[in-house]
Amino acid sequence: MEDERGVIMLIQQYAMRFGITFNSKAMDDEATKKKAMQLMMEAISGKRGAVTDEDLGL
């Protein structure tokens, strides 16, 4: 449950800054979810722009 809260907090922080810019179904697949989380963290920290479906291979 704690891990899920971290994911929710990350998504909320990302959404506040960029809006939702990729398909939320990406969070259904564990490998894609990990990639999305990494890219969201990079975006929040200013290392990259918003995450897109293309970034996730969707």
trRosetta pair geometry for C-beta under 8 A, 3 or more apart (Angstrom, degrees):
i j d omega theta_ij theta_ji phi_ij phi_ji
1 4 5.6 -54 -152 35 36 114
1 5 6.6 40 150 -22 66 101
2 5 5.7 -50 -154 31 35 113
2 6 6.8 38 148 -20 63 101
3 6 5.6 -53 -157 31 35 114
3 7 6.7 36 147 -19 65 102
4 7 5.5 -49 -151 33 37 114
4 8 6.4 38 151 -19 66 104
5 8 5.6 -53 -147 37 34 112
5 9 6.2 35 154 -20 67 105
6 9 5.7 -53 -146 36 30 111
6 10 6.3 32 154 -20 64 105
7 10 5.8 -55 -150 35 30 112
7 11 6.4 27 154 -16 65 107
7 27 7.7 115 175 -145 131 122
7 33 7.8 -12 -135 -179 133 114
7 37 6.8 -71 -122 -100 83 124
8 11 5.8 -56 -147 38 30 110
8 12 6.3 31 154 -20 65 107
9 12 5.7 -54 -146 37 30 112
9 13 6.3 30 156 -18 65 107
10 13 5.9 -57 -148 37 29 109
10 14 6.2 27 154 -17 64 109
10 37 6.1 38 125 -141 159 88
10 40 5.7 98 160 111 107 136
10 41 6.8 -43 -147 -70 122 81
10 44 7.8 -115 -156 -27 76 152
11 14 5.7 -56 -144 40 30 112
11 15 6.0 30 157 -20 66 109
11 40 7.2 -44 -92 -156 50 164
12 15 5.8 -55 -142 38 28 110
12 16 6.4 32 157 -24 63 104
13 16 5.9 -51 -151 29 29 113
13 17 6.8 15 155 -8 60 109
13 44 5.8 32 128 -118 114 140
14 17 6.1 -71 -157 42 30 103
14 18 5.9 -32 171 33 71 110
14 40 4.4 -49 -87 -159 146 112
14 43 6.4 64 -133 82 100 123
14 44 5.9 -87 -90 -64 72 107
14 51 7.6 -10 -171 15 136 118
15 18 6.9 -78 -121 61 23 71
15 19 6.2 21 -158 -144 64 18
15 20 5.5 -6 -115 -59 99 75
17 43 7.4 162 97 133 133 101
17 44 6.3 146 23 -113 158 71
18 21 5.5 -58 145 -17 116 123
18 43 6.4 -17 -39 154 148 136
18 50 4.3 150 -157 -108 136 106
18 51 7.6 102 113 21 162 73
19 50 7.8 -3 56 -130 80 141
20 24 6.7 -16 -170 -61 139 98
21 50 4.3 58 23 163 170 124
21 51 5.8 141 79 70 109 59
21 52 5.8 -63 142 -90 105 58
22 26 5.8 -5 136 -3 117 146
22 36 6.7 -153 87 -128 150 114
22 51 5.0 -50 -23 117 132 95
22 52 5.7 154 -83 -162 94 18
22 53 5.1 155 -140 -64 81 56
22 55 7.1 -79 -91 51 136 104
22 56 5.8 92 -164 0 143 135
22 58 7.0 120 -168 28 99 143
23 26 5.5 118 83 -26 79 93
23 53 5.4 52 -5 -99 100 108
23 56 7.8 -133 44 67 90 143
23 58 5.4 -148 32 152 127 162
24 27 5.9 -28 180 12 64 113
25 28 5.3 -26 -172 3 63 121
25 58 7.7 130 76 -135 100 139
26 29 6.8 -64 -167 39 43 96
26 32 4.7 -125 -168 144 79 122
26 33 6.7 150 137 -79 73 53
26 36 5.1 119 129 -62 129 144
26 53 7.7 -159 -58 -120 126 67
26 56 5.0 -24 -126 171 139 161
26 58 6.1 -85 -81 -59 103 139
27 32 7.6 -116 -72 102 20 98
27 33 4.9 73 -140 -106 51 100
27 36 6.7 -88 -78 61 70 156
28 32 7.7 12 60 64 60 124
28 33 7.6 -178 42 -56 19 110
29 32 4.0 57 80 22 111 112
29 33 6.3 -177 85 -19 52 86
30 33 5.5 -53 -143 33 28 117
30 34 6.6 30 158 -20 62 102
31 34 6.0 -52 -154 32 31 110
31 35 6.6 27 150 -15 63 106
32 35 5.6 -54 -149 39 36 112
32 36 6.1 39 152 -22 68 106
32 56 5.6 66 -158 -172 101 110
32 57 7.5 -122 -112 55 106 100
32 58 7.6 79 -149 -63 140 101
33 36 5.7 -54 -145 36 29 112
33 37 6.3 30 155 -20 63 105
34 37 5.8 -54 -148 35 29 112
34 38 6.5 30 154 -18 63 105
35 38 5.8 -56 -151 36 31 111
35 39 6.3 26 154 -14 66 109
35 56 6.1 140 103 -124 123 78
36 39 5.8 -59 -146 41 30 108
36 40 6.1 32 155 -22 66 107
36 51 6.3 103 -145 167 72 158
36 56 5.8 12 -77 -100 91 127
37 40 5.7 -53 -144 35 30 112
37 41 6.4 31 155 -20 63 103
38 41 5.9 -55 -152 34 30 110
38 42 6.5 28 151 -16 63 106
39 42 5.6 -52 -148 37 35 113
39 43 6.3 37 152 -21 66 105
39 48 6.9 -66 -159 75 77 145
39 51 4.5 104 124 -101 125 120
39 55 5.8 119 -142 146 161 137
39 56 7.5 -121 19 -70 155 85
40 43 5.6 -54 -147 36 33 113
40 44 6.3 34 155 -20 66 105
40 51 5.8 -53 -72 -18 67 142
41 44 5.8 -52 -145 36 30 111
41 45 6.3 19 158 -10 64 111
42 45 6.0 -65 -146 44 28 104
42 47 4.2 -80 -168 69 84 117
42 48 4.7 32 130 18 113 112
43 46 7.8 51 178 -64 29 19
43 47 7.3 -84 -67 55 24 73
43 48 5.3 -61 -83 79 65 85
43 49 6.5 -4 -124 130 98 18
43 50 6.0 75 -143 -105 141 30
43 51 5.9 -102 -36 -33 147 87
48 51 8.0 65 110 -71 122 68
51 55 5.2 -114 -157 64 70 148
51 56 6.9 57 172 -39 107 103
52 55 4.9 112 54 -3 69 99
52 56 7.5 -151 98 6 44 86
53 56 5.9 -70 -155 47 36 102
53 58 4.0 -90 -167 70 90 110
54 57 7.6 41 -172 -72 31 26
54 58 7.4 -88 -59 49 24 71
